[in-house]
Amino acid sequence: MTTSVHQLDDGAWVSVNDSREVNVSDLWRLARHDFCPCRLADFLAEGFVEVAPDGADVEARVAGQCIQCGTSGVTDWLTLGRVDPDTGAFRPVVPESVHVPGRRSRRATPLRR
């Protein structure tokens, strides 16, 4: 099954299979990252810069800032959720859990049930 992924409203939303699924303004916990000097960053998402499917995962590079140290910039790839290959249903991750940005590779990420 093909997954359609798009940015909408100047990067404020991510659409998966023509449905608005993920918006900005969430606080993401980032570990093992190169974004800022904080060991565990509290990253405030301000805009989606790039989005793409990676197998069943939907990933994005996100612009924002660390609310602990004030560093602004763009993350490496974060998994936003997964698409069930049989049904096409999208399941978003839990932004409040700890995430490890990467370079478009599969990573274990807690999903919202």
TAUR-V325952 format. One record per residue. N is the residue number from 1. SS is DSSP state (~ for helix, > for strand, _ for the rest). PSI is psi in whole degrees, 0 to 359 (NA if undefined). Layout:
n=<N;N>
ss=<SS;SS>
psi=<PSI;PSI>
This chain:
n=<1;2;3;4;5;6;7;8;9;10;11;12;13;14;15;16;17;18;19;20;21;22;23;24;25;26;27;28;29;30;31;32;33;34;35;36;37;38;39;40;41;42;43;44;45;46;47;48;49;50;51;52;53;54;55;56;57;58;59;60;61;62;63;64;65;66;67;68;69;70;71;72;73;74;75;76;77;78;79;80;81;82;83;84;85;86;87;88;89;90;91;92;93;94;95;96;97;98;99;100;101;102;103;104;105;106;107;108;109;110;111;112;113>
ss=<_;_;_;_;>;>;>;>;_;_;_;_;>;>;>;>;_;_;>;>;>;>;>;_;_;_;>;>;>;>;>;_;_;_;_;_;_;_;_;>;>;>;>;>;>;>;>;>;>;>;>;>;>;>;_;_;>;>;>;>;>;>;>;>;>;>;_;_;_;_;_;>;>;>;_;_;>;>;>;>;>;>;>;_;_;_;_;_;_;>;>;>;>;_;_;_;_;>;>;_;_;>;_;_;_;_;_;_;_;_;>;_;_>
psi=<133;139;125;123;129;154;143;159;55;40;12;337;153;128;132;121;47;29;129;119;321;130;168;180;2;153;120;138;119;129;159;57;167;14;315;177;351;137;314;106;140;95;119;112;128;343;143;124;320;135;150;149;149;87;232;344;147;122;159;153;133;133;144;200;153;124;353;311;347;0;133;151;204;135;166;187;131;139;123;336;188;150;128;121;338;321;340;3;137;133;113;157;171;106;329;344;173;131;148;107;151;192;64;54;159;132;145;127;132;137;149;130;NA>
